[in-house]
């Protein structure tokens, strides 16, 4: 059985968890936070999530884990069989990660500290997000799924990318980024109504107080 290492306050942890639940892959969860020696033993960069496969192999990086799961458990595929269509799905995933999620993450330290980001940082992040909005407008079809008439890995990937965009990018810029992409908000609402997404969200809600306490303790220790 696969062991999923990490914590449910992480959107990438939840992304991998959603994929395994969708594909009905048996797994167990191991609560572990970033910055620990225990995590470094299974994740070379100390990043969450990581998995230990049934044969004891450790893997990290969410995209690598998702590809492993897709190949090791081909039932209920999340990628099209056609190479071009498969590449189009991965293109959406990459654009959302590089130009939506990563710039929005720049706001996390300011949000955790309870203060606004400096204007130059806000301007830089907004510029990248505007580029992402244009790209996603051109790439996403929402017919009814993000890349066509079948659910793919891009649906799950972008759904959890959006949690960071909404929680940090939109909030600190006072700008509803997702509303700029026609069809995105309705699709996101529909994704959130699935039984799997609600299961994952319940785990996130349950873990968040413990995660916040962990972060505050680390910040206090760093300032001591």
ZATORKE-703002 format. One record per residue: residue number from 0; residue in one letter; x, y, z of N, C-alpha, C, O in turn. Coordinates in steps of 0.2 Angstrom, whole numbers. Example, Ala and Ser with C-alpha at 12.3 -4.5 7.8 and 13.67 -1.06 7.14 Angstrom:
REM residues 2
0,A,66,-28,39,62,-22,39,66,-16,39,71,-17,42
1,S,64,-11,35,68,-5,36,64,0,39,67,6,40
***
This chain:
REM residues 224
0,X,4,-6,0,0,0,0,4,6,0,10,6,3
1,X,2,11,-4,6,18,-4,5,21,3,-1,21,6
2,X,10,25,5,10,29,11,11,36,8,16,38,5
3,X,6,41,9,6,48,7,9,52,13,5,52,19
4,X,14,55,13,17,59,18,16,66,17,17,69,11
5,X,14,70,22,13,77,22,8,79,26,7,76,32
6,X,5,85,25,-1,87,29,-6,90,25,-5,93,19
7,X,-12,90,27,-18,91,23,-19,99,22,-24,101,18
8,X,-15,103,25,-16,110,24,-12,112,17,-13,118,15
9,X,-8,108,15,-5,109,9,-9,107,2,-12,102,2
10,X,-9,112,-2,-13,111,-8,-10,105,-13,-14,101,-16
11,X,-4,104,-13,-1,99,-17,-2,92,-14,-3,87,-17
12,X,-2,92,-7,-4,86,-4,-11,84,-6,-12,78,-7
13,X,-15,89,-5,-22,87,-7,-23,85,-14,-28,81,-16
14,X,-19,88,-19,-19,86,-26,-18,79,-27,-22,75,-30
15,X,-12,77,-24,-11,70,-24,-16,65,-21,-17,60,-24
16,X,-18,67,-15,-23,63,-12,-30,63,-16,-33,57,-17
17,X,-32,68,-19,-37,68,-24,-36,63,-30,-41,59,-31
18,X,-31,63,-33,-29,59,-38,-30,52,-36,-33,47,-39
19,X,-27,50,-30,-27,43,-28,-34,41,-26,-36,35,-27
20,X,-38,45,-23,-45,44,-22,-49,43,-28,-53,38,-29
21,X,-48,47,-33,-51,47,-39,-50,40,-43,-54,37,-45
22,X,-44,38,-43,-41,32,-46,-42,25,-41,-41,20,-43
23,X,-45,27,-35,-46,21,-31,-40,17,-29,-40,11,-29
24,X,-35,21,-28,-28,18,-26,-28,17,-18,-29,22,-15
25,X,-27,11,-16,-26,11,-8,-20,14,-6,-15,14,-8
26,X,-21,18,0,-16,22,3,-17,24,10,-23,23,12
27,X,-12,25,14,-13,27,20,-9,34,21,-5,36,17
28,X,-11,38,26,-8,45,27,-3,45,33,-5,42,38
29,X,2,49,32,7,50,37,8,57,38,11,60,34
30,X,6,60,44,6,67,45,13,69,47,16,66,51
31,X,16,73,43,23,75,43,24,82,40,21,84,35
32,X,27,87,44,28,94,42,35,95,38,40,91,40
33,X,35,100,34,41,102,31,47,104,37,45,106,42
34,X,53,103,35,58,105,39,61,100,44,65,102,49
35,X,58,94,44,60,89,49,65,84,45,65,83,39
36,X,69,81,50,74,76,47,70,70,45,72,67,40
37,X,64,68,48,60,63,45,58,64,38,58,59,34
38,X,56,70,36,54,71,29,60,71,25,59,68,19
39,X,66,73,27,72,73,23,74,66,21,77,65,16
40,X,72,62,25,74,55,24,70,52,18,72,47,15
41,X,64,55,16,60,52,11,59,57,5,57,55,0
42,X,61,63,7,60,68,1,66,72,1,68,76,6
43,X,70,72,-4,77,74,-4,77,82,-3,82,84,0
44,X,72,86,-6,72,93,-4,68,95,2,67,101,3
45,X,66,90,5,62,91,11,55,94,10,52,98,14
46,X,52,93,4,46,95,2,40,91,3,41,84,2
47,X,34,93,4,28,90,4,24,91,-2,24,96,-5
48,X,21,85,-5,20,79,-2,26,74,-5,30,76,-9
49,X,26,68,-2,30,63,-4,26,56,-3,22,56,1
50,X,28,51,-6,25,45,-5,30,40,-5,36,40,-7
51,X,28,34,-1,32,28,-1,28,23,-5,22,21,-2
52,X,31,20,-10,27,15,-14,26,9,-10,29,8,-5
53,X,22,4,-13,21,-2,-10,27,-6,-9,28,-10,-5
54,X,32,-5,-14,39,-9,-13,44,-5,-10,50,-7,-10
55,X,42,1,-7,47,4,-2,51,10,-6,55,13,-3
56,X,49,12,-12,52,17,-15,50,24,-13,43,25,-12
57,X,54,29,-12,52,35,-10,52,40,-16,56,40,-20
58,X,46,44,-17,45,49,-22,43,55,-20,39,55,-15
59,X,45,61,-22,43,67,-20,41,71,-27,43,69,-32
60,X,39,77,-26,37,82,-31,30,79,-34,29,74,-37
61,X,25,84,-33,18,81,-34,17,79,-42,14,74,-43
62,X,20,83,-47,19,81,-53,22,74,-55,19,70,-59
63,X,28,72,-52,31,66,-52,27,60,-49,26,55,-52
64,X,24,62,-43,20,57,-40,14,56,-44,12,50,-45
65,X,11,61,-47,4,60,-51,6,56,-57,2,51,-59
66,X,11,57,-60,13,53,-66,14,46,-64,12,41,-68
67,X,18,45,-58,19,38,-56,12,34,-55,11,29,-57
68,X,8,38,-52,1,35,-50,-3,33,-56,-6,28,-57
69,X,-2,38,-61,-6,37,-68,-3,30,-71,-7,27,-74
70,X,4,30,-71,7,24,-75,6,17,-71,5,12,-74
71,X,7,18,-64,6,12,-60,-1,9,-59,-2,3,-58
72,X,-5,14,-60,-13,12,-59,-16,15,-65,-20,20,-64
73,X,-16,11,-71,-19,14,-77,-27,14,-77,-29,17,-82
74,X,-30,10,-73,-37,11,-73,-39,18,-71,-36,21,-67
75,X,-45,20,-74,-48,26,-74,-42,32,-75,-40,36,-71
76,X,-40,31,-82,-35,36,-84,-36,43,-83,-42,45,-84
77,X,-31,47,-82,-32,55,-81,-29,58,-86,-29,65,-86
78,X,-26,55,-91,-23,58,-97,-26,55,-103,-27,49,-103
79,X,-27,59,-109,-29,56,-115,-24,51,-118,-18,52,-116
80,X,-26,47,-122,-21,42,-125,-18,45,-131,-12,43,-132
81,X,-21,50,-134,-17,54,-140,-12,58,-137,-13,62,-132
82,X,-5,58,-140,0,62,-137,-1,69,-137,1,73,-133
83,X,-4,72,-143,-5,79,-143,-10,81,-138,-9,86,-135
84,X,-15,77,-137,-20,79,-132,-17,79,-125,-19,83,-120
85,X,-13,74,-124,-10,73,-117,-5,79,-116,-5,81,-110
86,X,-2,81,-121,3,87,-120,-1,93,-119,1,97,-115
87,X,-7,94,-122,-11,100,-121,-14,100,-113,-14,105,-110
88,X,-15,94,-110,-17,94,-103,-11,96,-99,-12,100,-94
89,X,-5,93,-101,1,95,-97,2,103,-97,5,106,-93
90,X,1,105,-103,2,112,-104,-2,117,-99,1,121,-97
91,X,-8,115,-99,-13,119,-94,-10,118,-87,-10,123,-83
92,X,-8,112,-85,-5,111,-78,1,115,-77,1,118,-72
93,X,5,115,-82,12,119,-81,10,127,-81,13,130,-77
94,X,6,129,-85,5,136,-85,1,138,-79,3,143,-76
95,X,-3,134,-76,-7,136,-70,-2,136,-64,-2,140,-59
96,X,3,131,-64,8,131,-59,13,136,-59,14,140,-54
97,X,16,138,-65,21,143,-65,19,150,-65,22,154,-62
98,X,13,151,-68,11,158,-69,5,160,-64,3,166,-64
99,X,2,155,-61,-4,157,-56,-2,155,-49,-2,159,-45
100,X,0,149,-48,1,147,-41,8,150,-38,8,152,-33
101,X,13,149,-42,20,151,-39,20,159,-38,22,160,-32
102,X,18,163,-42,18,170,-40,13,172,-34,15,176,-30
103,X,7,168,-34,3,169,-28,6,167,-22,5,170,-16
104,X,11,162,-22,14,160,-16,19,165,-13,20,165,-7
105,X,21,170,-17,25,175,-14,21,179,-9,25,183,-5
106,X,15,179,-9,11,183,-4,10,179,3,8,182,8
107,X,12,173,3,11,169,9,14,171,15,11,172,21
108,X,21,173,15,24,176,21,20,182,24,20,183,30
109,X,18,186,19,15,192,22,8,191,25,6,194,30
110,X,4,186,22,-2,184,24,-1,181,31,-5,182,36
111,X,4,177,32,5,173,38,7,178,44,5,177,50
112,X,10,184,42,12,189,46,7,194,48,7,198,52
113,X,1,193,44,-5,198,45,-4,205,42,-6,209,45
114,X,0,205,37,1,212,34,1,212,27,2,206,24
115,X,0,217,24,0,218,16,7,217,13,12,219,16
116,X,7,215,7,14,215,3,16,222,1,11,226,0
117,X,22,223,0,24,229,-3,22,231,-10,21,226,-13
118,X,21,237,-12,18,238,-18,22,235,-24,19,233,-29
119,X,29,236,-24,33,233,-29,32,225,-30,31,223,-36
120,X,31,222,-24,29,215,-25,23,213,-28,22,209,-32
121,X,18,217,-26,11,217,-28,11,218,-36,7,214,-39
122,X,15,223,-38,15,224,-45,18,219,-49,15,217,-54
123,X,23,216,-46,26,210,-50,22,204,-50,21,201,-56
124,X,18,203,-45,14,197,-45,8,198,-49,6,193,-53
125,X,5,204,-49,0,205,-53,1,205,-61,-3,202,-65
126,X,7,207,-63,9,206,-70,10,199,-72,8,198,-78
127,X,12,195,-68,13,188,-70,6,185,-70,4,181,-74
128,X,2,186,-65,-5,184,-65,-9,186,-71,-13,182,-74
129,X,-8,192,-73,-12,194,-79,-9,190,-85,-14,189,-90
130,X,-3,189,-86,-1,184,-91,-4,177,-91,-6,175,-96
131,X,-5,175,-85,-8,168,-84,-15,168,-86,-18,164,-89
132,X,-19,174,-84,-26,174,-86,-27,174,-93,-31,170,-96
133,X,-22,178,-97,-23,177,-104,-22,170,-107,-25,168,-111
134,X,-17,167,-104,-15,160,-106,-21,155,-105,-22,151,-109
135,X,-23,156,-99,-29,151,-97,-35,152,-101,-39,148,-102
136,X,-36,159,-103,-42,160,-107,-41,157,-114,-46,154,-116
137,X,-35,156,-116,-34,153,-123,-34,146,-122,-36,142,-127
138,X,-32,143,-117,-31,136,-116,-37,132,-114,-38,126,-116
139,X,-41,135,-109,-46,131,-106,-52,131,-110,-54,136,-112
140,X,-56,125,-110,-62,125,-114,-68,125,-110,-74,127,-111
141,X,-68,121,-104,-73,120,-99,-79,118,-103,-85,121,-103
142,X,-78,112,-106,-84,109,-110,-85,102,-109,-85,98,-114
143,X,-87,100,-103,-88,104,-97,-81,104,-93,-81,108,-88
144,X,-76,100,-95,-70,99,-91,-65,104,-94,-66,107,-99
145,X,-60,105,-90,-56,111,-92,-52,110,-98,-50,115,-102
146,X,-51,104,-101,-48,102,-107,-52,99,-112,-50,96,-117
147,X,-59,99,-111,-63,95,-116,-69,91,-112,-71,94,-107
148,X,-71,86,-115,-77,82,-113,-75,77,-108,-80,73,-106
149,X,-69,76,-106,-67,71,-101,-63,74,-95,-59,79,-97
150,X,-64,72,-89,-60,74,-84,-53,72,-85,-52,66,-86
151,X,-48,76,-83,-41,74,-84,-37,77,-78,-40,80,-73
152,X,-31,75,-78,-26,77,-73,-26,85,-72,-25,87,-66
153,X,-27,88,-77,-27,96,-77,-33,98,-73,-32,103,-69
154,X,-39,95,-73,-44,97,-69,-42,97,-61,-44,102,-57
155,X,-39,91,-59,-37,91,-52,-32,96,-50,-32,99,-45
156,X,-27,96,-55,-21,100,-54,-23,108,-53,-21,111,-48
157,X,-27,110,-58,-29,117,-58,-33,119,-52,-33,124,-49
158,X,-38,114,-50,-42,115,-44,-38,117,-38,-40,121,-34
159,X,-33,113,-37,-29,114,-31,-24,120,-32,-22,123,-27
160,X,-22,121,-38,-18,128,-39,-23,134,-37,-20,138,-34
161,X,-29,133,-39,-33,139,-38,-34,141,-30,-36,146,-28
162,X,-33,136,-26,-34,137,-19,-29,142,-16,-30,146,-12
163,X,-23,142,-19,-18,147,-17,-19,153,-21,-18,158,-18
164,X,-21,153,-27,-23,159,-31,-28,163,-27,-27,169,-26
165,X,-33,160,-25,-39,163,-21,-37,165,-14,-38,171,-12
166,X,-33,161,-11,-32,163,-4,-27,168,-3,-27,172,2
167,X,-22,169,-8,-17,174,-7,-16,179,-13,-16,185,-12
168,X,-16,176,-19,-16,181,-25,-22,186,-25,-21,192,-25
169,X,-28,183,-25,-34,187,-26,-35,191,-19,-36,197,-20
170,X,-33,188,-14,-35,192,-7,-30,198,-6,-33,203,-5
171,X,-24,197,-7,-19,202,-6,-19,208,-12,-17,213,-11
172,X,-21,206,-18,-22,211,-23,-29,214,-24,-30,218,-27
173,X,-34,211,-20,-41,213,-20,-43,213,-27,-46,217,-30
174,X,-42,207,-30,-44,206,-37,-46,199,-38,-42,194,-36
175,X,-52,198,-40,-55,191,-41,-51,188,-48,-54,189,-53
176,X,-46,185,-47,-42,182,-53,-46,177,-57,-46,178,-63
177,X,-49,173,-54,-53,167,-57,-59,170,-61,-60,167,-66
178,X,-62,175,-59,-67,178,-63,-65,181,-69,-69,182,-74
179,X,-59,182,-70,-56,185,-77,-56,179,-82,-55,181,-88
180,X,-57,173,-80,-56,167,-85,-63,165,-86,-66,161,-81
181,X,-66,166,-91,-73,164,-92,-74,156,-91,-71,152,-94
182,X,-79,154,-87,-80,147,-86,-76,145,-80,-78,139,-77
183,X,-71,148,-78,-67,145,-72,-70,145,-66,-70,139,-62
184,X,-74,150,-64,-77,149,-57,-83,144,-57,-83,141,-52
185,X,-87,144,-62,-92,139,-62,-89,132,-62,-92,127,-59
186,X,-84,131,-66,-81,124,-66,-78,123,-59,-78,117,-57
187,X,-75,128,-56,-71,127,-49,-77,125,-44,-76,120,-40
188,X,-82,128,-44,-88,127,-40,-90,120,-41,-92,116,-36
189,X,-91,117,-47,-93,111,-49,-88,105,-46,-90,100,-43
190,X,-82,107,-47,-76,102,-44,-77,102,-37,-76,96,-34
191,X,-78,107,-33,-79,107,-26,-85,103,-23,-85,102,-17
192,X,-90,102,-28,-96,99,-25,-95,91,-25,-99,87,-23
193,X,-89,88,-28,-88,81,-29,-87,78,-22,-85,82,-18
194,X,-89,72,-21,-88,69,-15,-81,68,-13,-79,69,-7
195,X,-76,67,-18,-69,67,-17,-66,74,-14,-63,74,-9
196,X,-68,79,-18,-66,86,-16,-68,87,-9,-65,90,-5
197,X,-74,85,-7,-77,87,0,-73,83,5,-72,85,11
198,X,-72,77,3,-68,72,8,-61,76,9,-59,76,15
199,X,-57,78,4,-51,81,4,-51,88,8,-47,89,12
200,X,-57,91,7,-58,98,11,-59,97,18,-56,101,22
201,X,-62,91,20,-63,90,27,-57,89,30,-55,91,36
202,X,-52,85,27,-45,84,30,-41,90,30,-38,91,35
203,X,-42,95,25,-39,101,26,-41,105,32,-37,108,36
204,X,-48,106,33,-50,110,38,-48,107,45,-47,111,50
205,X,-48,100,45,-46,97,52,-39,98,53,-37,99,59
206,X,-35,98,48,-27,99,49,-25,106,50,-20,108,53
207,X,-29,111,48,-27,118,48,-25,121,55,-20,124,55
208,X,-29,120,60,-27,123,66,-20,120,69,-16,124,71
209,X,-19,114,68,-12,111,70,-7,114,66,-1,115,68
210,X,-8,114,59,-3,117,55,-1,124,57,5,126,57
211,X,-6,128,58,-5,135,60,-1,136,66,4,140,67
212,X,-3,131,71,1,131,77,8,129,76,13,132,79
213,X,9,125,72,16,123,70,20,128,67,26,129,69
214,X,17,132,62,20,138,59,22,143,64,28,146,64
215,X,17,145,69,19,150,74,24,148,78,28,152,80
216,X,25,141,80,30,139,84,37,140,81,42,142,84
217,X,37,138,75,43,139,71,45,146,70,51,148,71
218,X,41,151,69,42,158,69,45,160,75,49,164,75
219,X,41,158,81,43,160,87,50,158,89,54,162,92
220,X,52,152,87,59,149,88,64,153,84,70,154,87
221,X,62,155,78,67,158,74,68,165,76,74,168,76
222,X,64,168,80,64,175,82,68,175,89,69,180,92
223,X,68,169,93,71,169,99,78,170,100,81,170,105
***
